[in-house]
Amino acid sequence: MHWDDTQLDLEETKPTRKAGAYLRRLWPFFRRYVGRVIAAGVLLLVSTGLGLLGPVLLKRAIDVNIGHGDLRGLGVT
């Protein structure tokens, strides 16, 4: 199979409608799920934050608690 090096015509690749028109048309179907989408976004941010907390706590445990021989603080961290 041989690849043809011709350029695509830019007029053929342009969308015929703007994205806003599509969103306005679909909005009635998604309106009832807005609360769920917002809740999912918030939970995604919380999950990401908690995922980043693990390495920070591990760094503190190694640098501060183990470094100073504080085994009691290690249990808290």
C-alpha positions in Angstrom: 0.0 0.0 0.0 1.4 3.4 -1.0 0.8 6.6 0.9 -0.4 9.5 -1.2 1.3 12.7 -0.1 -1.5 15.1 -1.2 -2.7 17.7 1.3 -6.2 17.6 2.7 -8.2 20.6 1.7 -8.7 22.8 4.7 -12.3 23.5 3.8 -13.1 19.8 4.1 -11.7 19.5 7.6 -13.4 22.5 9.1 -16.4 21.7 11.3 -19.7 22.9 9.9 -21.1 24.0 13.3 -19.6 25.6 16.3 -19.2 23.6 19.5 -21.6 25.9 21.3 -24.4 25.0 18.9 -23.9 21.3 19.8 -23.8 22.0 23.5 -27.0 24.1 23.4 -28.7 21.3 21.6 -27.5 18.6 24.0 -28.0 20.6 27.2 -31.6 19.5 28.0 -30.3 15.9 28.1 -27.4 16.7 30.5 -29.1 19.2 32.7 -30.4 16.7 35.2 -26.8 15.3 35.7 -25.1 18.6 36.5 -25.0 17.9 40.2 -23.5 14.5 39.7 -20.8 15.8 37.3 -19.9 18.5 39.9 -19.8 15.9 42.7 -17.6 13.7 40.5 -15.2 16.6 39.9 -14.9 17.4 43.6 -14.3 13.8 44.5 -11.7 13.5 41.8 -9.9 16.5 43.3 -10.1 15.1 46.8 -8.9 11.7 45.6 -5.9 13.3 43.8 -5.1 15.3 46.9 -5.2 12.3 49.1 -3.0 10.4 46.6 -0.4 13.1 46.9 -0.5 13.1 50.7 1.1 9.6 51.0 4.5 10.5 49.6 4.6 13.7 51.8 3.9 11.6 54.9 6.5 9.1 53.9 9.1 11.9 53.4 8.3 13.3 56.9 8.5 9.8 58.5 11.9 9.2 57.0 13.5 12.7 57.3 12.1 13.8 60.6 11.0 10.8 62.7 13.6 8.2 61.6 16.3 10.7 61.2 15.9 11.9 64.8 15.2 8.5 66.2 11.7 9.4 67.2 9.8 6.1 67.0 6.8 7.5 68.8 6.4 10.2 66.2 6.8 7.6 63.5 3.7 5.9 64.7 1.8 9.2 64.5 3.1 10.0 61.1 
